[in-house]
Amino acid sequence: MVEEGKREAEKDRAELIHELRNVQAERQALKHLLRKAADLVDNLVEHDCEEPHREKAKVEAERLRRATSF
């Protein structure tokens, strides 16, 4: 009876570790996408855009980059 409980606990632990690793991989992928989006925003802003538009784009790109630090 005790051995069965230990096996079940080990199985639960292995499943939780697997789930945690999946979540960590998803988190890394999302961070990568946010960084890529920030770079795209920076690249899309044309130099001949009006200053308020350039500044707003810079702020948004920085907001996306900050989101990757969580």
C-alpha positions as a Markdown table, in Angstrom:
| # | Residue | x | y | z |
|---|---|---|---|---|
| 1 | Met | 0.0 | 0.0 | 0.0 |
| 2 | Val | 2.8 | 2.4 | 0.9 |
| 3 | Glu | 4.8 | 1.5 | -2.2 |
| 4 | Glu | 1.8 | 2.2 | -4.4 |
| 5 | Gly | 1.5 | 5.6 | -2.8 |
| 6 | Lys | 5.1 | 6.3 | -3.4 |
| 7 | Arg | 4.8 | 5.3 | -7.1 |
| 8 | Glu | 1.7 | 7.5 | -7.5 |
| 9 | Ala | 3.6 | 10.4 | -5.9 |
| 10 | Glu | 6.6 | 10.0 | -8.1 |
| 11 | Lys | 4.3 | 9.8 | -11.2 |
| 12 | Asp | 2.5 | 13.0 | -10.1 |
| 13 | Arg | 5.9 | 14.7 | -9.5 |
| 14 | Ala | 7.1 | 13.7 | -13.0 |
| 15 | Glu | 4.0 | 15.0 | -14.6 |
| 16 | Leu | 4.3 | 18.3 | -12.8 |
| 17 | Ile | 7.9 | 18.6 | -13.8 |
| 18 | His | 6.9 | 17.9 | -17.4 |
| 19 | Glu | 4.1 | 20.5 | -17.2 |
| 20 | Leu | 6.5 | 23.1 | -15.7 |
| 21 | Arg | 9.0 | 22.6 | -18.5 |
| 22 | Asn | 6.3 | 23.0 | -21.1 |
| 23 | Val | 5.2 | 26.3 | -19.5 |
| 24 | Gln | 8.8 | 27.5 | -19.3 |
| 25 | Ala | 9.3 | 26.8 | -23.0 |
| 26 | Glu | 6.1 | 28.6 | -23.8 |
| 27 | Arg | 7.1 | 31.6 | -21.7 |
| 28 | Gln | 10.5 | 31.8 | -23.5 |
| 29 | Ala | 8.7 | 31.6 | -26.9 |
| 30 | Leu | 6.4 | 34.4 | -25.9 |
| 31 | Lys | 9.3 | 36.5 | -24.7 |
| 32 | His | 11.0 | 36.0 | -28.1 |
| 33 | Leu | 7.9 | 37.1 | -29.9 |
| 34 | Leu | 7.6 | 40.2 | -27.8 |
| 35 | Arg | 11.2 | 41.1 | -28.5 |
| 36 | Lys | 10.7 | 40.5 | -32.2 |
| 37 | Ala | 7.6 | 42.7 | -32.1 |
| 38 | Ala | 9.5 | 45.5 | -30.4 |
| 39 | Asp | 12.2 | 45.3 | -33.1 |
| 40 | Leu | 9.5 | 45.4 | -35.8 |
| 41 | Val | 7.9 | 48.4 | -34.3 |
| 42 | Asp | 11.3 | 50.2 | -34.2 |
| 43 | Asn | 12.0 | 49.2 | -37.9 |
| 44 | Leu | 8.6 | 50.3 | -39.1 |
| 45 | Val | 8.9 | 53.8 | -37.9 |
| 46 | Glu | 10.1 | 55.8 | -40.8 |
| 47 | His | 12.5 | 58.7 | -40.3 |
| 48 | Asp | 10.1 | 61.0 | -42.2 |
| 49 | Cys | 7.3 | 60.3 | -39.7 |
| 50 | Glu | 6.2 | 63.1 | -37.5 |
| 51 | Glu | 8.0 | 63.3 | -34.2 |
| 52 | Pro | 4.9 | 62.4 | -32.0 |
| 53 | His | 4.4 | 59.2 | -34.0 |
| 54 | Arg | 8.1 | 58.2 | -33.7 |
| 55 | Glu | 8.0 | 58.9 | -30.0 |
| 56 | Lys | 4.8 | 56.9 | -29.5 |
| 57 | Ala | 6.4 | 54.0 | -31.5 |
| 58 | Lys | 9.5 | 54.1 | -29.3 |
| 59 | Val | 7.4 | 54.1 | -26.1 |
| 60 | Glu | 5.4 | 51.1 | -27.4 |
| 61 | Ala | 8.5 | 49.2 | -28.4 |
| 62 | Glu | 10.0 | 49.8 | -25.0 |
| 63 | Arg | 6.8 | 48.6 | -23.3 |
| 64 | Leu | 7.1 | 45.4 | -25.3 |
| 65 | Arg | 10.7 | 45.0 | -24.2 |
| 66 | Arg | 9.8 | 45.6 | -20.6 |
| 67 | Ala | 7.2 | 42.9 | -20.8 |
| 68 | Thr | 9.9 | 40.3 | -21.5 |
| 69 | Ser | 11.5 | 41.0 | -18.1 |
| 70 | Phe | 8.7 | 39.4 | -16.2 |
